[in-house]
């Protein structure tokens, strides 16, 4: 499918159902992976906001959840879900989260909400990581910005070393107190950029998620949810 056809499909889908409807559909589709007694990682963001009430309504017994942000933890607890610390819950059976962009090889950009470091830790701790997105998040190639979490100490120098980059205006700190910024240059080869950002002193973490972290991507389009397999086997 050409880029113009892909764009037309996305536009038609969004017009027919709306972004919120597609997010809800993707979130509800992820419930098929859940079973009673599972240890579940809960992501952060607008698509996960539809997952939480759907998960609570399912009434699966014995779930133990880990939240990637205070906002998700508060929302989950208000819905009656049991939420604990990752170190207490241990290895997760599954983690479910959204994404800002997904390319055809399942590279992701995450971190629009500034929780990408915790989100990556939870994804790595899960035997299966399921990504839920509306069709507008599926892109032919990743483009910036790429979210960053930085130490406050020497932040100006850190940003200069990966220029073009800047702190995100008005952004609250990360859940662990880090500064939130963005790499603003081209992504190009996401693997090479991920190495560059990971190796830069002062960067706590970045929003590029490799396919090896991803088990499944559920993409909601008008009329269907399609599954794209990532590089992480569903253990």
N, CA, C and O of each residue as an XYZ file, in Angstrom:
940
protein
N       0.844     -1.196      0.000
C       0.000      0.000      0.000
C       0.874      1.239      0.000
O       1.783      1.361      0.821
N       0.606      2.159     -0.917
C       1.387      3.378     -0.996
C       1.073      4.328      0.131
O       0.089      4.167      0.852
N       1.940      5.338      0.273
C       1.766      6.295      1.356
C       0.453      7.039      1.229
O      -0.227      7.275      2.227
N       0.083      7.419     -0.013
C      -1.170      8.151     -0.198
C      -2.362      7.285      0.186
O      -3.293      7.762      0.834
N      -2.337      5.991     -0.217
C      -3.426      5.089      0.140
C      -3.493      4.885      1.638
O      -4.578      4.855      2.218
N      -2.309      4.742      2.280
C      -2.271      4.565      3.731
C      -2.867      5.785      4.426
O      -3.624      5.652      5.387
N      -2.520      6.979      3.934
C      -3.051      8.195      4.537
C      -4.559      8.284      4.340
O      -5.284      8.708      5.240
N      -5.033      7.883      3.156
C      -6.459      7.918      2.890
C      -7.215      6.985      3.817
O      -8.279      7.331      4.330
N      -6.644      5.768      4.035
C      -7.257      4.800      4.933
C      -7.344      5.357      6.349
O      -8.375      5.251      7.013
N      -6.238      5.955      6.798
C      -6.237      6.522      8.142
C      -7.272      7.622      8.270
O      -8.003      7.677      9.259
N      -7.340      8.497      7.280
C      -8.284      9.613      7.342
C      -9.718      9.109      7.335
O     -10.549      9.586      8.107
N     -10.017      8.129      6.454
C     -11.376      7.600      6.405
C     -11.749      6.936      7.723
O     -12.864      7.096      8.218
N     -10.795      6.182      8.291
C     -11.046      5.496      9.553
C     -11.331      6.483     10.668
O     -12.271      6.309     11.443
N     -10.504      7.527     10.742
C     -10.662      8.499     11.801
C     -11.983      9.254     11.652
O     -12.643      9.560     12.645
N     -12.368      9.556     10.403
C     -13.610     10.275     10.198
C     -14.816      9.433     10.587
O     -15.791      9.956     11.128
N     -14.755      8.118     10.312
C     -15.901      7.255     10.543
C     -16.119      6.982     12.022
O     -17.265      6.928     12.469
N     -15.074      6.813     12.777
C     -15.226      6.383     14.163
C     -14.724      7.399     15.160
O     -15.246      7.468     16.272
N     -13.731      8.189     14.804
C     -13.151      9.145     15.725
C     -12.013      8.530     16.503
O     -11.987      7.324     16.748
N     -11.074      9.370     16.888
C      -9.898      8.884     17.596
C     -10.252      8.183     18.888
O      -9.699      7.124     19.185
N     -11.166      8.753     19.668
C     -11.509      8.159     20.954
C     -12.115      6.775     20.777
O     -11.812      5.860     21.542
N     -12.969      6.620     19.770
C     -13.570      5.318     19.525
C     -12.540      4.271     19.144
O     -12.643      3.118     19.562
N     -11.548      4.661     18.355
C     -10.499      3.726     17.966
C      -9.629      3.352     19.163
O      -9.242      2.193     19.311
N      -9.324      4.322     20.012
C      -8.535      4.027     21.210
C      -9.284      3.045     22.104
O      -8.696      2.103     22.636
N     -10.566      3.271     22.261
C     -11.374      2.364     23.093
C     -11.375      0.963     22.492
O     -11.250     -0.023     23.218
N     -11.513      0.870     21.183
C     -11.545     -0.442     20.533
C     -10.222     -1.174     20.713
O     -10.216     -2.375     20.984
N      -9.101     -0.472     20.568
C      -7.792     -1.109     20.756
C      -7.627     -1.581     22.191
O      -7.125     -2.679     22.435
N      -8.050     -0.749     23.147
C      -7.929     -1.112     24.555
C      -8.756     -2.343     24.876
O      -8.283     -3.249     25.562
N      -9.974     -2.383     24.393
C     -10.836     -3.528     24.674
C     -10.311     -4.802     24.026
O     -10.483     -5.890     24.575
N      -9.671     -4.680     22.863
C      -9.114     -5.861     22.198
C      -8.013     -6.505     23.030
O      -7.826     -7.721     22.980
N      -7.279     -5.693     23.797
C      -6.180     -6.229     24.609
C      -6.679     -7.114     25.740
O      -5.914     -7.920     26.269
N      -7.936     -6.984     26.118
C      -8.477     -7.793     27.208
C      -8.461     -9.277     26.874
O      -8.494    -10.112     27.778
N      -8.411     -9.617     25.594
C      -8.388    -11.024     25.198
C      -7.142    -11.740     25.694
O      -7.138    -12.967     25.800
N      -6.077    -10.992     26.002
C      -4.836    -11.601     26.469
C      -4.828    -11.851     27.976
O      -3.905    -12.489     28.484
N      -5.826    -11.367     28.693
C      -5.792    -11.387     30.156
C      -6.542    -12.581     30.721
O      -7.551    -13.027     30.173
N      -6.019    -13.088     31.837
C      -6.611    -14.209     32.547
C      -6.609    -13.911     34.045
O      -5.806    -13.100     34.506
N      -7.494    -14.552     34.815
C      -7.481    -14.336     36.259
C      -6.114    -14.660     36.863
O      -5.423    -15.576     36.415
N      -5.742    -13.894     37.884
C      -4.506    -14.144     38.606
C      -3.249    -13.606     37.957
O      -2.156    -13.813     38.483
N      -3.368    -12.922     36.830
C      -2.184    -12.400     36.143
C      -1.592    -11.208     36.885
O      -2.272    -10.499     37.626
N      -0.298    -11.021     36.653
C       0.410     -9.828     37.106
C       0.534     -8.911     35.903
O       1.166     -9.264     34.908
N      -0.074     -7.726     35.994
C      -0.317     -6.887     34.826
C       0.353     -5.525     34.971
O       0.148     -4.839     35.972
N       1.148     -5.130     33.987
C       1.706     -3.789     33.922
C       0.756     -2.868     33.186
O       0.297     -3.184     32.088
N       0.463     -1.735     33.789
C      -0.472     -0.761     33.224
C       0.292      0.472     32.772
O       1.004      1.092     33.561
N       0.144      0.823     31.513
C       0.856      1.968     30.968
C       0.213      3.291     31.343
O      -0.592      3.373     32.270
N       0.586      4.320     30.603
C       0.150      5.680     30.884
C      -0.322      6.319     29.585
O       0.267      6.091     28.529
N      -1.374      7.112     29.657
C      -1.784      7.860     28.477
C      -3.247      7.697     28.145
O      -3.990      7.019     28.855
N      -3.656      8.331     27.051
C      -5.068      8.432     26.711
C      -5.678      7.099     26.295
O      -6.859      6.863     26.550
N      -4.902      6.223     25.660
C      -5.454      4.927     25.269
C      -5.600      4.015     26.477
O      -6.582      3.281     26.587
N      -4.629      4.056     27.382
C      -4.725      3.267     28.610
C      -5.899      3.746     29.463
O      -6.461      2.966     30.233
N      -6.270      5.004     29.336
C      -7.423      5.508     30.079
C      -8.697      4.745     29.720
O      -9.611      4.649     30.540
N      -8.766      4.205     28.508
C      -9.902      3.362     28.136
C      -9.707      1.921     28.601
O     -10.683      1.210     28.842
N      -8.466      1.491     28.729
C      -8.201      0.132     29.188
C      -8.638     -0.081     30.630
O      -9.234     -1.109     30.952
N      -8.349      0.884     31.501
C      -8.562      0.687     32.932
C     -10.015      0.366     33.282
O     -10.246     -0.634     33.962
N     -11.004      1.150     32.860
C     -12.386      0.788     33.200
C     -12.832     -0.515     32.547
O     -13.608     -1.268     33.135
N     -12.346     -0.789     31.331
C     -12.702     -2.050     30.678
C     -12.124     -3.232     31.450
O     -12.777     -4.267     31.585
N     -10.911     -3.081     31.952
C     -10.281     -4.143     32.734
C     -11.023     -4.348     34.051
O     -11.278     -5.484     34.449
N     -11.368     -3.261     34.723
C     -12.096     -3.379     35.984
C     -13.458     -4.030     35.771
O     -13.886     -4.846     36.587
N     -14.142     -3.679     34.687
C     -15.464     -4.232     34.411
C     -15.403     -5.718     34.087
O     -16.383     -6.435     34.293
N     -14.276     -6.187     33.589
C     -14.137     -7.605     33.245
C     -14.214     -8.487     34.498
O     -14.633     -9.642     34.414
N     -13.815     -7.955     35.648
C     -13.953     -8.682     36.898
C     -13.066     -9.904     37.027
O     -13.465    -10.893     37.641
N     -11.883     -9.857     36.466
C     -10.950    -10.983     36.570
C     -10.392    -11.043     37.986
O      -9.862    -10.051     38.486
N     -10.505    -12.171     38.620
C     -10.074    -12.291     40.002
C      -8.571    -12.424     40.142
O      -7.896    -12.978     39.274
N      -8.053    -11.904     41.257
C      -6.664    -12.130     41.612
C      -5.641    -11.357     40.822
O      -4.454    -11.673     40.896
N      -6.052    -10.346     40.060
C      -5.076     -9.552     39.310
C      -4.214     -8.745     40.275
O      -4.701     -8.208     41.269
N      -2.921     -8.672     39.959
C      -2.012     -7.776     40.675
C      -1.388     -6.868     39.635
O      -0.754     -7.339     38.690
N      -1.564     -5.580     39.804
C      -1.155     -4.621     38.776
C       0.015     -3.771     39.241
O       0.204     -3.544     40.436
N       0.793     -3.307     38.278
C       1.868     -2.351     38.484
C       1.610     -1.175     37.560
O       1.407     -1.373     36.362
N       1.613      0.043     38.080
C       1.343      1.239     37.292
C       2.641      1.941     36.925
O       3.602      1.939     37.694
N       2.657      2.539     35.747
C       3.858      3.239     35.281
C       3.869      4.714     35.640
O       4.848      5.408     35.367
N       2.796      5.203     36.249
C       2.755      6.613     36.655
C       1.797      6.771     37.817
O       0.899      5.948     37.996
N       1.977      7.830     38.618
C       1.011      8.087     39.693
C      -0.411      8.257     39.181
O      -1.355      7.823     39.840
N      -0.583      8.879     38.021
C      -1.930      9.083     37.480
C      -2.610      7.750     37.188
O      -3.787      7.566     37.500
N      -1.865      6.820     36.589
C      -2.437      5.506     36.315
C      -2.738      4.765     37.610
O      -3.773      4.107     37.726
N      -1.841      4.869     38.582
C      -2.068      4.186     39.861
C      -3.333      4.699     40.547
O      -4.132      3.911     41.052
N      -3.511      6.005     40.564
C      -4.690      6.585     41.203
C      -5.959      6.122     40.487
O      -6.924      5.708     41.130
N      -5.952      6.194     39.154
C      -7.133      5.800     38.384
C      -7.446      4.321     38.581
O      -8.609      3.944     38.723
N      -6.407      3.482     38.589
C      -6.624      2.041     38.749
C      -7.188      1.722     40.125
O      -8.113      0.919     40.250
N      -6.638      2.344     41.150
C      -7.135      2.094     42.515
C      -8.581      2.556     42.666
O      -9.376      1.890     43.329
N      -8.930      3.688     42.060
C     -10.301      4.179     42.151
C     -11.291      3.218     41.495
O     -12.469      3.196     41.850
N     -10.812      2.432     40.544
C     -11.664      1.449     39.868
C     -11.656      0.097     40.576
O     -12.302     -0.847     40.121
N     -10.931      0.003     41.681
C     -10.909     -1.228     42.449
C      -9.843     -2.224     42.065
O      -9.862     -3.358     42.542
N      -8.905     -1.829     41.210
C      -7.812     -2.722     40.819
C      -6.722     -2.696     41.886
O      -6.432     -1.647     42.461
N      -6.127     -3.843     42.143
C      -5.053     -3.955     43.129
C      -3.738     -3.552     42.480
O      -3.313     -4.160     41.497
N      -3.094     -2.528     43.028
C      -1.855     -1.998     42.457
C      -0.749     -2.095     43.497
O      -0.920     -1.679     44.643
N       0.385     -2.647     43.087
C       1.538     -2.754     43.967
C       2.800     -2.267     43.280
O       2.782     -1.911     42.101
N       3.902     -2.253     44.031
C       5.191     -1.837     43.481
C       5.776     -2.970     42.650
O       5.554     -4.144     42.948
N       6.523     -2.617     41.609
C       7.108     -3.621     40.728
C       8.008     -4.578     41.496
O       7.973     -5.784     41.250
N       8.808     -4.068     42.414
C       9.706     -4.939     43.165
C       8.940     -5.932     44.033
O       9.459     -7.004     44.343
N       7.726     -5.595     44.426
C       6.908     -6.506     45.221
C       6.180     -7.518     44.347
O       6.089     -8.697     44.691
N       5.663     -7.054     43.220
C       4.896     -7.939     42.338
C       5.816     -8.886     41.571
O       5.467    -10.045     41.348
N       6.980     -8.401     41.171
C       7.948     -9.242     40.476
C       7.677     -9.323     38.985
O       7.054     -8.429     38.413
N       8.139    -10.387     38.357
C       7.985    -10.545     36.909
C       6.513    -10.479     36.537
O       5.663    -11.076     37.197
N       6.224     -9.743     35.470
C       4.850     -9.548     35.042
C       4.489    -10.546     33.943
O       5.323    -10.903     33.111
N       3.247    -10.985     33.956
C       2.773    -11.844     32.868
C       2.566    -11.035     31.594
O       2.823    -11.516     30.491
N       2.099     -9.803     31.760
C       1.770     -8.973     30.605
C       1.843     -7.507     31.002
O       1.548     -7.154     32.144
N       2.229     -6.665     30.075
C       2.122     -5.217     30.215
C       1.382     -4.694     28.994
O       1.572     -5.176     27.878
N       0.536     -3.699     29.227
C      -0.264     -3.116     28.150
C      -0.090     -1.609     28.195
O      -0.242     -0.987     29.246
N       0.232     -1.021     27.035
C       0.492      0.418     26.996
C       0.219      0.937     25.592
O       0.115      0.162     24.642
N       0.106      2.238     25.473
C      -0.055      2.878     24.182
C       1.286      3.274     23.590
O       2.339      2.896     24.105
N       1.243      4.040     22.502
C       2.455      4.542     21.859
C       2.108      5.792     21.070
O       0.971      5.978     20.636
N       3.105      6.641     20.894
C       2.918      7.841     20.089
C       3.102      7.555     18.601
O       2.435      8.158     17.760
N       4.010      6.629     18.279
C       4.235      6.199     16.908
C       4.649      4.731     16.912
O       5.314      4.261     17.835
N       4.238      4.012     15.853
C       4.656      2.629     15.632
C       5.021      2.497     14.166
O       4.218      2.830     13.295
N       6.238      2.011     13.878
C       6.613      1.829     12.478
C       6.365      0.374     12.058
O       6.022     -0.447     12.909
N       6.528      0.032     10.779
C       6.196     -1.317     10.322
C       7.008     -2.429     10.979
O       6.553     -3.572     11.021
N       8.200     -2.122     11.492
C       9.016     -3.151     12.138
C       8.799     -3.197     13.646
O       9.492     -3.931     14.351
N       7.838     -2.416     14.146
C       7.465     -2.355     15.568
C       8.454     -1.583     16.430
O       8.486     -1.789     17.643
N       9.256     -0.705     15.850
C       9.912      0.316     16.647
C       8.833      1.286     17.116
O       7.914      1.618     16.367
N       8.955      1.732     18.352
C       7.986      2.659     18.926
C       8.660      3.962     19.331
O       9.853      3.988     19.633
N       7.887      5.042     19.336
C       8.212      6.241     20.107
C       7.141      6.380     21.168
O       5.948      6.380     20.866
N       7.581      6.501     22.429
C       6.700      6.669     23.563
C       7.234      7.802     24.436
O       8.392      8.201     24.317
N       6.376      8.307     25.307
C       6.843      9.306     26.253
C       6.194     10.652     26.141
O       6.678     11.623     26.723
N       5.084     10.738     25.391
C       4.395     12.021     25.330
C       3.955     12.511     26.696
O       3.853     13.715     26.931
N       3.692     11.563     27.607
C       3.302     11.921     28.959
C       4.444     11.975     29.942
O       4.228     12.247     31.123
N       5.671     11.718     29.477
C       6.847     11.849     30.325
C       7.138     10.663     31.221
O       7.985     10.759     32.109
N       6.447      9.530     31.009
C       6.662      8.359     31.875
C       7.419      7.250     31.154
O       7.335      6.090     31.558
N       8.159      7.582     30.089
C       8.725      6.545     29.222
C       9.779      5.679     29.902
O       9.934      4.516     29.529
N      10.513      6.204     30.889
C      11.511      5.378     31.566
C      10.828      4.281     32.367
O      11.210      3.114     32.274
N       9.827      4.644     33.146
C       9.070      3.625     33.877
C       8.376      2.669     32.916
O       8.334      1.463     33.159
N       7.832      3.202     31.829
C       7.150      2.355     30.860
C       8.099      1.325     30.255
O       7.710      0.181     30.020
N       9.328      1.725     30.006
C      10.298      0.784     29.428
C      10.705     -0.272     30.453
O      10.876     -1.440     30.103
N      10.859      0.124     31.699
C      11.192     -0.835     32.754
C      10.083     -1.877     32.895
O      10.358     -3.071     33.015
N       8.838     -1.421     32.881
C       7.713     -2.338     33.008
C       7.603     -3.245     31.778
O       7.329     -4.437     31.913
N       7.814     -2.697     30.595
C       7.773     -3.523     29.384
C       8.833     -4.617     29.431
O       8.578     -5.756     29.040
N      10.031     -4.265     29.915
C      11.110     -5.242     30.003
C      10.827     -6.303     31.059
O      11.289     -7.438     30.940
N      10.067     -5.937     32.094
C       9.755     -6.872     33.182
C       8.621     -7.825     32.832
O       8.352     -8.766     33.579
N       7.953     -7.593     31.707
C       6.791     -8.391     31.337
C       7.164     -9.489     30.347
O       7.979     -9.282     29.447
N       6.561    -10.650     30.525
C       6.778    -11.744     29.590
C       6.136    -11.429     28.240
O       6.593    -11.907     27.202
N       5.071    -10.618     28.261
C       4.410    -10.213     27.019
C       4.105     -8.725     27.126
O       3.530     -8.276     28.118
N       4.487     -7.962     26.110
C       4.213     -6.529     26.075
C       3.307     -6.238     24.894
O       3.693     -6.429     23.741
N       2.089     -5.771     25.189
C       1.080     -5.508     24.174
C       0.897     -4.000     24.041
O       0.651     -3.307     25.029
N       1.017     -3.506     22.835
C       0.880     -2.080     22.542
C      -0.465     -1.852     21.868
O      -0.807     -2.551     20.914
N      -1.224     -0.888     22.353
C      -2.561     -0.602     21.832
C      -2.578      0.814     21.257
O      -2.250      1.779     21.948
N      -2.966      0.927     19.978
C      -2.939      2.235     19.321
C      -4.115      2.381     18.373
O      -4.661      1.396     17.876
N      -4.492      3.621     18.133
C      -5.405      3.949     17.043
C      -4.601      4.041     15.752
O      -3.378      4.174     15.785
N      -5.286      3.970     14.622
C      -4.609      3.832     13.332
C      -3.721      5.019     12.983
O      -2.790      4.865     12.193
N      -3.978      6.195     13.544
C      -3.151      7.356     13.225
C      -1.742      7.240     13.807
O      -0.843      7.975     13.398
N      -1.540      6.323     14.757
C      -0.216      6.142     15.354
C       0.671      5.213     14.544
O       1.877      5.148     14.787
N       0.105      4.497     13.592
C       0.891      3.614     12.723
C       1.444      4.431     11.567
O       0.689      4.934     10.735
N       2.767      4.560     11.516
C       3.425      5.450     10.558
C       4.406      4.661      9.690
O       4.898      3.617     10.119
N       4.698      5.137      8.485
C       5.667      4.433      7.642
C       7.089      4.500      8.170
O       7.877      3.584      7.934
N       7.434      5.573      8.885
C       8.740      5.680      9.533
C       8.629      6.648     10.701
O       7.806      7.563     10.699
N       9.483      6.423     11.704
C       9.445      7.262     12.890
C      10.009      8.646     12.591
O      10.975      8.793     11.842
N       9.385      9.657     13.194
C       9.882     11.026     13.103
C       9.887     11.624     14.502
O       9.136     11.196     15.379
N      10.761     12.639     14.699
C      10.834     13.286     15.993
C       9.579     14.072     16.297
O       8.729     14.257     15.426
N       9.459     14.538     17.536
C      10.459     14.479     18.606
C      10.507     13.124     19.310
O       9.537     12.367     19.308
N      11.676     12.838     19.919
C      11.849     11.647     20.747
C      11.970     12.105     22.196
O      12.910     12.824     22.533
N      11.044     11.707     23.056
C      11.091     12.156     24.460
C      12.369     11.698     25.168
O      12.911     10.624     24.902
N      12.825     12.559     26.079
C      14.002     12.284     26.900
C      13.664     12.560     28.357
O      12.897     13.472     28.667
N      14.247     11.762     29.250
C      14.284     12.118     30.665
C      15.736     12.385     31.013
O      16.614     11.587     30.685
N      15.995     13.518     31.683
C      17.357     13.953     31.963
C      17.545     14.247     33.444
O      16.604     14.610     34.148
N      18.782     14.081     33.899
C      19.147     14.594     35.205
C      19.191     16.115     35.153
O      19.570     16.695     34.136
N      18.805     16.759     36.246
C      18.892     18.220     36.305
C      20.332     18.691     36.279
O      20.633     19.736     35.701
N      21.234     17.927     36.903
C      22.646     18.304     36.952
C      23.237     18.293     35.543
O      23.249     17.256     34.879
N      23.724     19.441     35.092
C      24.349     19.536     33.780
C      23.401     19.390     32.615
O      23.822     19.001     31.525
N      22.118     19.695     32.819
C      21.127     19.443     31.772
C      21.407     20.228     30.494
O      21.184     19.716     29.397
N      21.887     21.450     30.617
C      22.168     22.247     29.410
C      23.244     21.582     28.565
O      23.127     21.530     27.341
N      24.288     21.074     29.205
C      25.336     20.385     28.470
C      24.860     19.079     27.873
O      25.261     18.708     26.770
N      24.001     18.379     28.603
C      23.446     17.131     28.075
C      22.651     17.396     26.803
O      22.810     16.693     25.804
N      21.803     18.405     26.844
C      21.017     18.738     25.662
C      21.901     19.154     24.495
O      21.628     18.792     23.351
N      22.953     19.910     24.774
C      23.852     20.349     23.715
C      24.552     19.168     23.056
O      24.850     19.208     21.862
N      24.814     18.116     23.832
C      25.545     16.970     23.285
C      24.698     16.125     22.347
O      25.236     15.329     21.577
N      23.365     16.288     22.402
C      22.497     15.552     21.477
C      21.663     16.522     20.641
O      20.580     16.170     20.173
N      22.168     17.742     20.454
C      21.436     18.764     19.708
C      21.053     18.244     18.310
O      21.793     17.474     17.698
N      19.875     18.685     17.818
C      18.936     19.619     18.447
C      18.050     18.934     19.489
O      17.434     17.901     19.229
N      18.008     19.534     20.657
C      17.200     19.013     21.758
C      16.867     20.163     22.683
O      17.576     21.170     22.722
N      15.778     20.007     23.432
C      15.357     21.079     24.340
C      14.498     20.493     25.439
O      13.881     19.440     25.278
N      14.468     21.203     26.570
C      13.514     20.845     27.606
C      12.104     21.146     27.108
O      11.897     22.077     26.330
N      11.151     20.361     27.558
C       9.761     20.530     27.147
C       9.138     21.650     27.981
O       9.055     21.545     29.205
N       8.709     22.702     27.324
C       8.198     23.869     28.033
C       6.983     23.515     28.875
O       6.005     22.959     28.375
N       7.058     23.842     30.152
C       5.929     23.642     31.045
C       5.682     22.215     31.481
O       4.695     21.935     32.161
N       6.573     21.303     31.096
C       6.346     19.900     31.442
C       6.641     19.651     32.909
O       7.653     20.129     33.422
N       5.778     18.910     33.595
C       6.102     18.509     34.963
C       7.248     17.510     34.948
O       7.546     16.941     33.898
N       7.897     17.282     36.079
C       8.966     16.286     36.113
C       8.413     14.886     35.859
O       7.207     14.654     35.934
N       9.314     13.970     35.559
C       8.936     12.573     35.394
C       8.430     12.017     36.726
O       8.584     12.675     37.755
N       7.833     10.829     36.734
C       7.397     10.243     38.007
C       8.517     10.082     39.028
O       8.251      9.964     40.225
N       9.762     10.076     38.567
C      10.901      9.930     39.471
C      11.719     11.208     39.609
O      12.847     11.180     40.102
N      11.147     12.326     39.173
C      11.763     13.621     39.407
C      12.709     14.110     38.340
O      13.333     15.156     38.518
N      12.841     13.400     37.239
C      13.730     13.837     36.167
C      13.132     14.943     35.321
O      11.916     15.134     35.298
N      13.998     15.674     34.622
C      13.536     16.683     33.675
C      13.064     16.002     32.394
O      13.619     14.982     31.986
N      12.041     16.569     31.765
C      11.512     16.018     30.524
C      11.882     16.937     29.367
O      11.602     18.136     29.397
N      12.500     16.375     28.370
C      12.864     17.112     27.169
C      12.578     16.277     25.939
O      11.950     15.221     26.019
N      13.048     16.765     24.795
C      12.839     16.055     23.543
C      14.051     16.219     22.645
O      14.618     17.306     22.539
N      14.442     15.123     21.997
C      15.386     15.190     20.889
C      14.588     15.611     19.669
O      13.575     14.985     19.356
N      15.015     16.653     18.974
C      14.218     17.281     17.921
C      14.755     17.040     16.516
O      14.205     17.562     15.546
N      15.816     16.260     16.395
C      16.390     16.003     15.089
C      15.720     14.845     14.381
O      14.743     14.287     14.880
N      16.246     14.477     13.211
C      15.694     13.332     12.481
C      15.990     12.031     13.210
O      17.005     11.911     13.896
N      15.102     11.058     13.058
C      15.325      9.758     13.684
C      16.245      8.910     12.818
O      17.185      8.302     13.329
N      15.986      8.860     11.509
C      16.813      8.038     10.636
C      16.760      6.577     11.063
O      15.693      5.965     11.087
N      17.926      6.023     11.400
C      18.023      4.651     11.886
C      17.699      4.652     13.378
O      18.513      5.127     14.170
N      16.532      4.134     13.790
C      16.177      4.225     15.208
C      17.130      3.456     16.111
O      17.348      3.857     17.255
N      17.700      2.363     15.625
C      18.635      1.598     16.454
C      19.884      2.415     16.748
O      20.372      2.423     17.878
N      20.401      3.100     15.740
C      21.607      3.910     15.932
C      21.316      5.089     16.855
O      22.130      5.414     17.719
N      20.166      5.729     16.679
C      19.822      6.860     17.542
C      19.613      6.385     18.977
O      20.008      7.070     19.921
N      19.001      5.229     19.147
C      18.784      4.701     20.494
C      20.112      4.480     21.213
O      20.235      4.784     22.399
N      21.098      3.956     20.502
C      22.417      3.751     21.108
C      23.038      5.090     21.474
O      23.585      5.249     22.565
N      22.952      6.056     20.560
C      23.536      7.378     20.817
C      22.926      8.008     22.059
O      23.649      8.511     22.919
N      21.604      7.986     22.160
C      20.939      8.604     23.303
C      21.231      7.842     24.591
O      21.435      8.452     25.641
N      21.251      6.525     24.519
C      21.511      5.717     25.717
C      22.917      5.935     26.247
O      23.151      5.828     27.451
N      23.855      6.239     25.358
C      25.255      6.389     25.755
C      25.614      7.812     26.169
O      26.766      8.079     26.511
N      24.657      8.724     26.144
C      24.931     10.112     26.492
C      24.774     10.321     27.989
O      23.673     10.157     28.515
N      25.846     10.678     28.691
C      25.725     10.924     30.134
C      24.713     12.032     30.422
O      24.674     13.051     29.732
N      23.914     11.818     31.429
C      22.887     12.785     31.793
C      21.508     12.434     31.284
O      20.512     12.938     31.804
N      21.426     11.567     30.263
C      20.127     11.101     29.785
C      19.756      9.852     30.582
O      20.431      8.826     30.500
N      18.687      9.954     31.344
C      18.220      8.823     32.138
C      17.586      7.765     31.238
O      17.777      6.567     31.445
N      16.844      8.212     30.256
C      16.209      7.292     29.323
C      15.551      8.044     28.191
O      15.284      9.241     28.300
N      15.289      7.340     27.098
C      14.674      7.948     25.911
C      13.440      7.150     25.519
O      13.200      6.058     26.035
N      12.659      7.711     24.597
C      11.381      7.131     24.224
C      11.392      6.212     23.030
O      10.328      5.879     22.508
N      12.562      5.788     22.574
C      12.632      4.794     21.504
C      12.566      3.398     22.120
O      13.402      3.042     22.950
N      11.586      2.621     21.720
C      11.415      1.253     22.192
C      11.705      0.309     21.034
O      11.079      0.415     19.979
N      12.639     -0.606     21.214
C      13.033     -1.530     20.159
C      11.997     -2.633     19.972
O      11.270     -2.952     20.913
N      11.910     -3.222     18.779
C      10.966     -4.327     18.551
C      11.170     -5.500     19.497
O      10.230     -6.246     19.771
N      12.400     -5.670     20.003
C      12.679     -6.774     20.931
C      11.934     -6.635     22.258
O      11.819     -7.606     23.006
N      11.429     -5.440     22.555
C      10.617     -5.234     23.758
C       9.143     -5.528     23.522
O       8.382     -5.694     24.476
N       8.735     -5.592     22.263
C       7.323     -5.602     21.887
C       6.894     -7.002     21.454
O       7.537     -7.620     20.605
N       5.813     -7.496     22.038
C       5.250     -8.782     21.621
C       4.161     -8.604     20.560
O       4.165     -9.297     19.543
N       3.249     -7.693     20.793
C       2.100     -7.499     19.905
C       1.763     -6.017     19.829
O       1.856     -5.294     20.822
N       1.368     -5.574     18.637
C       0.794     -4.237     18.470
C      -0.619     -4.419     17.941
O      -0.822     -5.023     16.888
N      -1.589     -3.900     18.668
C      -2.984     -3.940     18.244
C      -3.355     -2.574     17.695
O      -3.330     -1.579     18.420
N      -3.701     -2.527     16.405
C      -3.991     -1.275     15.712
C      -5.477     -1.239     15.373
O      -5.963     -2.064     14.600
N      -6.190     -0.290     15.950
C      -7.631     -0.172     15.728
C      -7.887      0.716     14.519
O      -7.479      1.876     14.471
N      -8.574      0.134     13.548
C      -9.056      0.879     12.391
C     -10.573      0.767     12.376
O     -11.149     -0.003     13.145
N     -11.206      1.513     11.526
C     -12.653      1.452     11.450
C     -13.070      0.054     10.997
O     -12.771     -0.358      9.877
N     -13.755     -0.663     11.869
C     -14.273     -1.972     11.507
C     -13.424     -3.145     11.947
O     -13.890     -4.283     11.881
N     -12.191     -2.919     12.394
C     -11.343     -4.054     12.754
C     -10.181     -3.606     13.613
O      -9.800     -2.436     13.616
N      -9.624     -4.565     14.344
C      -8.367     -4.382     15.042
C      -7.382     -5.373     14.463
O      -7.621     -6.580     14.504
N      -6.283     -4.886     13.928
C      -5.286     -5.761     13.325
C      -4.124     -5.939     14.312
O      -3.832     -5.050     15.112
N      -3.477     -7.089     14.240
C      -2.353     -7.407     15.113
C      -1.070     -7.437     14.306
O      -1.006     -8.023     13.225
N      -0.042     -6.788     14.857
C       1.296     -6.798     14.267
C       2.224     -7.436     15.289
O       2.259     -6.999     16.439
N       2.973     -8.455     14.899
C       3.849     -9.159     15.823
C       5.167     -8.427     15.971
O       5.776     -8.032     14.976
N       5.612     -8.242     17.207
C       6.918     -7.660     17.478
C       7.987     -8.727     17.582
O       7.792     -9.866     17.158
N       9.117     -8.344     18.151
C      10.244     -9.259     18.225
C      10.399     -9.977     19.544
O      11.344    -10.746     19.721
N       9.477     -9.740     20.488
C       9.564    -10.372     21.806
C       8.579    -11.525     21.870
O       7.370    -11.309     21.789
N       9.079    -12.753     22.015
C       8.138    -13.876     22.098
C       7.236    -13.719     23.306
O       7.664    -13.249     24.360
N       5.981    -14.117     23.144
C       5.035    -14.063     24.247
C       5.270    -15.281     25.138
O       4.792    -16.377     24.846
N       6.020    -15.074     26.239
C       6.389    -16.200     27.085
C       5.251    -16.625     27.998
O       5.403    -17.566     28.777
